[in-house]
């Protein structure tokens, strides 16, 4: 093969790579199923409201205002974000990631699962799992810690592994909860995590995690 043909072949391969990358960035990763209240998405340098049936894409940062909720279908997984909250959807890693900056997230999956990251924790669900995760500021015990350095996690149904960033990890099974403050994993306890979830979860519902709802 001459050098001209070699360069042409390399150019063709590079063009294919760019085209595939562009397609990956423009293909939706999910669709909005339901919205209550004010929810917006930041994408491509602009921000706009999200409504039912809108598509969501990798790199989207979704923000829900106080008392707002948004339900999103991600193929074989689904999530509900309870506001005030913010989450970013990424697919540029070996495993799709949901970066929860603040707020409460309800997540369920029947097949391939996402990694859920908060400012101080990583949650790795197994398939066929339903979990609730909240990243928040612990400020209800007479003091304020660093912003978003507390994560509460419940495995309503299924199994997950929770990692404290820079710390240890723990496995949670159905009906088990834990709170991670900074890098410290607290004791496992049953039911719904306190205190932040109490305003968002109805503990009278039969399943272990309760039914989440916007605070009244």
C-alpha positions in Angstrom: 0.0 0.0 0.0 1.4 3.4 -1.0 1.7 6.2 1.5 -1.1 8.1 -0.2 -3.4 5.0 0.2 -2.3 4.6 3.8 -3.1 8.2 4.6 -6.5 7.9 2.9 -7.3 4.7 4.9 -6.3 6.5 8.2 -8.5 9.4 7.3 -11.4 7.1 6.6 -11.0 5.3 9.9 -10.8 8.6 11.7 -13.9 9.9 10.0 -15.8 6.7 11.0 -14.6 7.3 14.6 -15.8 10.8 14.7 -19.1 9.9 13.2 -19.7 7.2 15.7 -18.8 9.5 18.6 -21.2 12.2 17.2 -24.0 9.7 16.9 -23.4 8.5 20.5 -23.7 12.1 21.7 -26.9 12.8 19.8 -28.8 9.6 20.6 -31.2 9.8 23.5 -30.5 7.7 26.6 -34.0 8.0 28.0 -37.4 9.7 27.9 -39.3 11.8 30.5 -42.4 9.9 31.7 -43.8 12.5 34.1 -43.1 15.9 35.6 -44.6 17.8 38.5 -43.4 21.3 39.2 -40.5 23.2 37.8 -37.8 20.9 36.3 -35.1 22.1 33.8 -32.3 20.6 31.8 -28.9 22.2 31.0 -27.6 21.0 27.6 -25.2 22.4 25.1 -24.8 25.7 27.0 -28.5 26.4 27.3 -31.2 25.6 29.8 -34.8 24.8 29.1 -37.8 23.3 30.9 -38.4 19.5 30.8 -41.8 18.1 30.0 -43.3 14.7 29.6 -42.2 12.8 26.5 -39.0 14.9 26.2 -35.9 12.9 25.4 -32.8 13.1 27.7 -29.2 12.7 26.5 -25.8 11.8 28.0 -24.3 14.9 29.6 -27.7 16.4 30.6 -27.8 18.1 34.0 -31.4 17.9 35.3 -32.4 20.3 38.1 -35.7 20.1 40.0 -37.0 22.9 42.2 -38.4 22.5 45.7 -41.4 20.1 45.7 -40.9 19.2 42.1 -40.5 15.6 40.8 -39.5 14.1 37.5 -39.7 10.5 36.4 -37.4 9.3 33.6 -37.3 5.9 31.8 -33.7 4.8 30.9 -34.5 1.7 29.0 -34.5 -1.2 31.5 -34.0 1.3 34.4 -36.1 4.1 35.7 -35.5 7.0 38.1 -37.5 9.6 39.9 -35.7 12.8 41.1 -37.3 14.7 44.0 -36.5 18.3 44.4 -34.8 20.4 45.2 -32.3 18.3 43.5 -29.8 18.0 40.7 -28.5 15.0 38.7 -26.2 14.5 35.7 -26.5 11.6 33.3 -23.2 10.3 31.9 -22.3 7.4 29.6 -18.6 8.1 29.0 -17.5 5.5 31.5 -17.4 1.7 31.5 -20.8 1.8 33.3 -23.5 4.5 32.8 -23.5 6.9 35.8 -26.1 9.0 37.5 -24.3 11.8 39.4 -26.6 13.0 42.2 -25.4 16.3 43.5 -28.3 17.0 45.9 -31.8 15.8 46.4 -33.4 12.4 46.6 -33.4 9.7 43.9 -35.6 6.7 43.6 -34.0 4.2 41.1 -35.0 0.7 39.9 -33.6 -1.6 37.3 -34.4 -5.0 35.7 -31.2 -5.5 33.8 -28.1 -3.3 33.3 -27.7 -1.0 36.2 -26.2 2.5 36.5 -23.6 3.6 39.1 -25.0 6.3 41.3 -22.5 8.9 42.6 -23.0 11.5 45.2 -20.5 14.0 46.5 -19.3 11.5 49.1 -20.5 8.1 48.1 -20.8 5.6 45.2 -23.8 3.2 45.0 -23.5 0.2 42.8 -26.9 -1.6 42.4 -27.3 -5.2 41.2 -29.9 -6.0 38.5 -33.5 -6.2 39.7 -33.1 -3.7 42.4 -35.1 -0.8 43.8 -33.3 1.8 45.9 -33.6 5.2 47.3 -30.6 7.5 47.7 -30.4 11.0 49.0 -27.5 13.5 49.0 -28.0 16.3 51.5 -26.6 18.6 54.1 -26.9 17.3 57.6 -28.2 20.3 59.5 -31.0 19.0 61.7 -28.9 18.1 64.8 -27.8 21.6 65.8 -24.9 22.1 63.5 -24.1 22.2 59.8 -21.5 20.0 58.2 -19.9 20.6 54.8 -22.5 21.0 51.9 -23.6 17.7 50.5 -21.3 15.5 52.6 -24.1 13.2 53.8 -25.7 10.4 51.8 -28.5 8.1 52.9 -29.2 4.9 51.0 -32.0 2.3 51.2 -32.3 -1.0 49.4 -36.1 -1.3 49.1 -35.8 -4.4 47.0 -32.6 -6.2 45.8 -29.0 -5.8 46.7 -26.5 -2.9 46.3 -22.9 -2.0 47.4 -22.4 1.4 48.9 -18.9 2.9 48.9 -17.8 5.9 51.0 -15.4 8.0 48.8 -11.9 7.4 50.1 -13.3 4.9 52.7 -14.8 1.5 53.1 -17.8 -0.2 51.5 -20.9 -2.0 52.7 -23.5 -4.4 51.1 -27.2 -3.6 51.6 -30.0 -6.0 51.1 -33.7 -5.6 50.9 -35.1 -3.5 53.7 -31.7 -2.2 54.9 -30.5 1.4 55.0 -27.3 3.2 55.9 -26.1 6.8 56.2 -22.7 7.9 55.1 -21.3 11.1 56.6 -18.2 12.3 54.9 -16.1 9.1 54.7 -17.7 7.3 57.6 -20.3 4.6 57.0 -22.9 4.5 59.8 -24.6 1.4 61.2 -27.1 -0.5 59.1 -30.7 0.0 60.1 -34.1 -1.1 58.9 -36.8 1.1 57.3 -36.3 4.6 55.9 -33.2 6.7 56.5 -33.5 9.7 58.9 -33.7 12.5 59.1 -33.9 13.8 55.5 -36.2 11.1 54.0 -38.9 11.5 56.6 -40.4 14.4 54.8 -40.4 12.5 51.5 -41.3 8.9 52.3 -44.5 7.5 53.6 -43.5 4.8 56.1 -47.0 3.4 56.3 -46.6 1.8 52.8 -46.0 -1.9 52.9 -42.6 -2.2 51.2 -39.4 -1.8 53.2 -38.5 1.6 51.7 -41.9 3.2 51.8 -43.5 5.2 49.1 -41.8 8.5 48.2 -43.9 11.5 47.5 -43.2 15.3 47.4 -43.6 16.9 50.9 -47.0 18.3 51.4 
